[in-house]
Amino acid sequence: MKSLIWTPIALKSLQETVDILESQWYSLVVDEFIDSIEQKLILVQSNAALGPKIGAGEIRRILLHPHISLFYQDEASHIKILLVWDNRQNPDTLFEKLVSQ
């Protein structure tokens, strides 16, 4: 299995998402969300082509929740986690964050 490498933007966006969940829901919901992320990342590590490519590039996307996506790239030696994204946000901002990496 390939290792996972989180970019600083990915870690920050994950923390922001968890902070929002913690402020609006019980800790059990947050724990379940984190468990779900871990399970999906194991699947991605086993099959990096699991998430469909977005656009013409090499960036892939998987749904963590109906409102939250995770964007990643399959590199030769690892999987690079790019961003955790609330799908209800402005998509123009998404593009800016993805290309800045």
Secondary structure, DSSP 8 states (H G I E B T S, - for coil): --EEEE-HHHHHHHHHHHHHHHHHS-HHHHHHHHHHHHHHHHHHHH-TTSS-B-TTSSEEEEEEETTEEEEEEE-SSEEEEEEEEETTS-HHHHHHHHHT-
